[in-house]
């Protein structure tokens, strides 16, 4: 009698299965086995510091990394500067002005639009990823995250956890590097393309879990 072959797990064809993210909720990323929090970390101009100050930063960072009993990941994301929201805010403010001030505001908007088409400016974002096994729970993750924030503060680096919307935007940029400016996450949500892409409808036609809450 031949031994029975182990049954294969059904293939997950959903978007969550493709990118390895099951859910984003309350500022946390839930994968198949882990819970992840991402910190947005401020930057310092290292090359403007004196040699002694650079040594202090390096020593402090080394002490921080050796004191942590859990893994962390440093992630640098470079993206094109998007002035869409800034231009929209300026446009709304300009619509409330009158006379010369309104004309002046329109000139600024025209210059901003022309500048954006000619120049390509990139911004860099420093992120630190803290995670734990799903079985350890969110309390353990919050403890680890708090330790990282405290250690960064000793290096004069401010950090804060990203919200669910910011986490979704980070992932969106990762998987849509070339289209992130022309097809923004906000536009996808506004036009109703968000749910069908990230939700998997069960066979009984009940509505699946939302990707971001």
N, C-alpha and C positions, 0 to 999 in steps of 0.2 A: 504494500500500500504506500503510495507516494505521499510525502508530507504535504500538508496543505500550505498553499502560498498565502502570505499575509495579505489581507485586503488593503487595497490602495485607498487612501483618503480621497474623497471627492474633490475635484479641482475647483478652486475658488476663482471664478472668472470676473468677480466684481473689481471695481477700482481699488477698494481697500486691499484686496488680495494682491493686486498688481504692485502697489507701492508699499505694502507691508504695514499700513496704518489702518487700524480698525475704527478708531474714533478720535475726535478731538473734543474734549469737554473740560470746562472749568480751568482752562489754561494748561491742560495736560494732554500729551499724546499717548494714546493707548495702542500698543502693537499686540501681536499674538501672545507675547510673554512678558513684555516690559511696560512700565509707565515712565514717561519721559517729560522732563521740564526743561525749558530753554531759557537761559538768561541773556538779556541784552547788556553788554558790558561796555562802559565808557572807555575812551582811549586817552593815552597820554603821548605827547611828542617825545619819544625816547631820545632822539638824536639831538634835541635841544638841551638835554640834561647834562650836567657835569659828569665826569668820570665817577666821582664818589656817589652821586645820585643814581647813576646807572647801576653801579655795583649793589647799592641798597635794594633797588628794584629787582635785580636778578636774584640776589640772596633771598629776598622775601618771597619771590615767586617759587623758588626752589623749595623753601621751607613749607610753603603751602601745599605743593604737589606731593611732597614726601609725608605730610601729616594726614593726608586723606587716605582712608582705608577702603575707598570705593573708586571706581573708574569715572573719569570725566573726559569730555571731548571738547576741544576748541575748534570752532567752525568759523571761517571767514567767508562772508558772502559779499560779492561785488555785484552791484546792479547799476543799471543806468539811472541817472537822476530823472525822476518823473515830476514835472512841475504842473501837472494837470490840476491837482487839488488847490495848489497855491494860486494858479491863474483863475480858477473858478471862484475862490474867495475874494480875490481882487475884483473880479467882474461883478460880483454881488454888491461889494462895497461901492464900486464906481457907479452903479445904477442908482444909488441913493444921493449922489452928488449933483450939483447943478453948475452951469456956467463953465468958467475956466477950469475949475478943479475936475469936472467930468471929462473935459477934453484932454487934460493932462493925464488923467488915469487911463484914458483910451490909448494915448501915445505909449504909456508904459506897457499896456497889454500887447500892443502891436510889436513893440521892441522885444518883449519877452517871447512872443511867438516866433519872430524872425530869428532870435538868438538860439532858440531851441532847435530849429531846423538846421542851423549851420554848425553848432557846437554839440559835441557829445561828451557829457560829463558823467563820470562814474563815482559812486560813493561806496565806501567799504563799511561793512557792519561786522562787529566782533561778537560772536555768540559763544556761550559755554553751555554744553549739554550735560545734564545730570539725569541719571536714570536709576531704576531699581527693578527687581523682579516683581511681577504682578502679585505674587503671593505675599511679598513684604508689605504691600499696601502703600497708600498715599501718605500716611503718617511718617513712614521711614523716608519717603522721598522728600517730604517737607523738611525733615531733619537734615538730610544731606544737602539740600538746597540752601538751608540757613547757614550751614557751616561754610559753604562756598562763598556766599554773600559776605559773611563776616570776614573771611580771609581776604577777599578782594578789597573790602573796605580798609583793611590795614595797609594795603598798597595804594591807597587813595584812588581806588577804582570803584565807581558807583555801578551797581547792577540792579536789574529788576526782572521779574519773570514776565515773559510774553503772554499776552492774552490769547484766547482761542482764535480770534480773527487774525492776529499777527502770526500765529503759528501756521494757520492755513495759507497766509500770504507767503511765508517763508517756503513752504512746500510747493506752492504754486510756482514761485520763481525757479525753484530747483528743477521742476519737471517741464517748465515752459520758458527756458532762458531766452529764446529768440522771439517769442511772442508776448512776453510779459507786459510790454508797454502798449501794444496795440490791442491786446485782449486781456484786460486786467481782471483780477479776481472779483472786484466790485461790480464790474460790468456783467460778468457771467452770472452773478447772483441777481442783479437787477432785472436781467432779461430771462430769468427762469431756467438757465442752463445748469445751475449748480446741483439741484437735487437729482435729476436723471443721471448725471455723470457719477455721482458719489453714492447713490443709494442702490441697493439691490432689492428688487421687489420679490417677495416670497411667492411660492407656487400658488398659495391660496389667495393671491392678489391683495394681501394686506400690505400696508405701507411699511417699508423697511426703516431701520434706524438712520437718523440723520448723521452726517459725517461730522458736522461742527454744531455744537450747542453751547 
